[in-house]
Every structure is written in structure tokens, then in C-alpha cells.
Amino acid sequence: MDGRQREPRATRTGRLVRQWRLDRNPLRRASDRADTVVLTMLVLAFLVSAPLAALASGAWVHAAAQRAERAQAASRALVPAVVLTAPVTSETGGWGMASVTQVRWTAPDGKVVTTELPVPADTSAGMTLRLWTTRDGQLVPHPMTASQVTSLAELGEATGAAAAAVLLSVVGAMSHWSLSRRRLADWDADWRATGPRWTTRA
């Protein structure tokens, strides 16, 4: 049999304990343990603050989006627009061909608007299109929908949680940098105290 003494195999738990500096190693400095404590507190702070930040941010974005939805619904109207001429195919800024025709509609305030608009290729003269306009007849996009409000609220929740993570990460990085400087200063002080005894010749 091999008479050499085998070294005990490191277990996964033991490696984890050493990695997180949770062992009783006398060489551990107070700054090492402080680093672990700070990291643990930051993880706990994230677990608590991330859901709260997500809820607060999501609620704020949802309220703002609902206000925008109501404002758009109040200021926009769906009006019938009559196609006056047969569509003409034309170049549009180098992005290909589009059909353009003259369209006329009456705004909610009674103003009659006539202008050229891009329309589907199968549009013909006399057809009626439905367009969203302001009260004075200016073309606008479709008002915000309930599903868009929900999507914005979900994005706000994700942003709030991400902001909490970034903030705590910055705090953790600054703490680690400060403790690392302290460790280096302690090592330099120890070396100045013990180095001369090692390097002095008899």
C-alpha cells in the first residue's frame, strides 16, 4: 500500500465557505469579513428593494401612460376621408414605390382638409378611408391602446428592478474598492514590520 498520507479532498461546501470567507482562518482580516458582510447585505437589500422598486416604477409609468391614453382619446378623432383621384405610383425617398392620391376629410371643428397621402395600392377614387386626426384636422397616429399601457407598465417594472440592481452594484463596487485599499495598506504595514527581519543578514 502507498504509505504517503493523502490530503483530504476539498468538498464543494468547503470551497464555498472559503470563497465567501466564512471559515475560521486566522489569516482572514477584518476587511475580508467586512467585504462578505457588505456583499450579503447588498444581496438581501436587492431581494427586498427590487420588488418594491418594480412596483413603484410600474405604478408611476402606468399612471403616466393612462393619462396620455386619456389625453389622446380626448384630442383625437377617427374621421372618414374620401379618395378624390386614382392613386399614382411614385418614388418615396429611395425606399421603393408607393401609391399617392388626393384625399379630403372634414375635421371635428368643421375645417375641410385636402392633401396628398400614401394609400394602399388597391385604393380607387371614391373610396372612403378612416383617418385619425386632431380637432383641427391634423393627421396623428392611432391613440394609445390599453395593451400599450400595460406593456409600458411592465417595462417600467423591469426598469425599476434594473435601477435597483445598478444602484446596489455601484454601492458594492465602491465598498469593495475601499476595503481593497484598506487591505493593501494593512499588507504594506505588515511587510514594513516583518520584512526587515526576513531580509536582515546574520
Secondary structure, 3 states (H helix, E strand, C coil): CCCCCCCCCCCHHHHHHHHCCCCCCCCCCHHHHHHHHHHHHHHHHHHHHHHHHHHHHHHHHHHHHHHHHHHHHHHEEEEEEEECCCCEEEECCCCCEEEEEEEEEECCCCCEEEEEEEECCCCCCCCEEEEEEECCCCECCCCCCHHHHHHHHHHHHHHHHHHHHHHHHHHHHHHHHHHHHHHHHHHHHHHHHHHHHHHCCC
